[in-house]
Amino acid sequence: MSKNFYITTPIYYPSAKPHMGHAYSSIVADFFARIMKIQGFNVFFLTGTDEHGQKIQRAAEKKGMDPLSFCNEISKTFRNLSKTLNLSNTDFIRTTEPRHAKSVTNLWKILENKDEIYLSKYSGWYSVSDEAFYSEDEISISNGTKNAKISGSPVEWVEEESYFFRLSKWQEPLLKFYLDNPKFILPESRKNEVISFVKGGLKDLSVSRKSFSWGIKVPSNNAHVIYVWLDALTNYISALNYPNENHQLYKEFWPATMHLIGKDILRFHAVYWPAFLLAADISPPMRIYSHGWILSGEEKMSKSKGNILDPIEIIKKYGLDPLRYYLLKEVSFGNDGNISKEKLESCINSDLANNYGNLCQRVISFIEKNLNSLIPEKDVFHSDDLKVLNIYKDNYNKLTKDIDNQEINSYVNFIIDQLFSANKYFNDQEPWKKKDNIKRLNTIIYVSLELIRKISILLYPIIPESSLKVLNIFNISKDKINLNSIVDNDYLNSKSKINKINILFNKIEKND
Ligand code: ME8
């Protein structure tokens, strides 16, 4: 298996400020980037902003700004959000950068030279909000307005000269590609959705617009701008220096291991993107994972619906790691999830403060009081010790399989079970009653420390800042974290001093 891992988030439209849905995709991608990193993978993690198209042009006009100044401003809020979310991204791409334009123009030329693109006329429905073309049967009428059934966004009639990509020609090759690569689209339910869409017949796709100018020009005909989705999808290779296919980044990281996206943009990623790439003789990515929506009440949270939750406000009130933990634990990955203050507070109080925080505090303060802050020397392990310690080794393969299959909830549940079992172990073993049997007392404390170390490593991709605070008591820094070390039962050096730790999570009082 290749030791390179390339993960991407969608590049977000800077038509308005980021919201919880964007934060969710980015946090999940960061989880995968970090967990692969601590398995020794060479990780490239890309995020960014998608800045061309009619939607952005209109949003800028509304503000009385030129599109680039408008994008400069809002793209910055997305870049700042990446920092606020503590993302470990390697790069942040903007589609208004020259490196990207070069890549898109090159891909266009290849497609045109291969006769995959031809000039004709488009007449049909277009949603500016989705930046998508819809056929008559994909439209419904409600309250006198015509909307796209799939997203509910309004559509308008467009009639203009346009270049077309021969998508229809790729129907059979795509179906074969899905068959040959059964895990290309996950979860399974989404794969079936895509396959039936493609089986339903593909029409050639309009890939240029003439009625506005904010975009990358068609190289052979400057009256046209390249369709924003063909432009945007190419970001995944422009960040690797495509068209320079000999560039180290391109050689190491393409095809991408996983494009993580929301289910709203599945068709673009699972149908159009592999078709463009196959047509240009470029390998498609290995996986498209399309997660569900973060709902506000029963509805999708979105800018156009005006029901957005501001991640910055939540982080200010509760802290980043609690939000990360909450989103990764409580949203059933792949499905829609509701976000509620009550559930977030219960995660903080029960799991983080009571379960993890307490375990660390109790064991550490016991060592400070009784063992001069030194990691004790262990004696032979009893069966009670081995039972709690070996579970990590016994489940290691299952855990890495969960990760490879994006079974986030199963991974988190394993950690929660181990937190309970570590707390129970400490309670049941009662080290405070073993002061006349120092060898046993030392062993119990050594085991408890090993459990804290193992759990903190597993928690690192979820709550990196808090986990590092705990690992710091053993002088384990970020670069030294290795997932595989959770199988060791005697990793810690006896006699070395443990560092101090402050309270990790404050409990939320009911009337806060
Ligand atoms: O579609 N719940 O950008 P976008 C969960 N520029 N995730 C959500 C969400 C919600 N309520 N709302 C948004 C675009 N997202 C294009 C992408 S990629 C080449 C171009 C997340 O700003 C989710 O990942 O509308 C969704 O797919 C993405 O943000 C859409 O972001």
Boltz pocket constraint, residues with backbone or C-beta under 6 A from the ligand:
constraints:
  - pocket:
      binder: B
      contacts: [[A, 9], [A, 10], [A, 11], [A, 12], [A, 13], [A, 14], [A, 20], [A, 21], [A, 22], [A, 24], [A, 25], [A, 50], [A, 229], [A, 232], [A, 233], [A, 234], [A, 235], [A, 260], [A, 261], [A, 262], [A, 263], [A, 264], [A, 265], [A, 292], [A, 293], [A, 294], [A, 295], [A, 300], [A, 301], [A, 302]]
      max_distance: 6.0
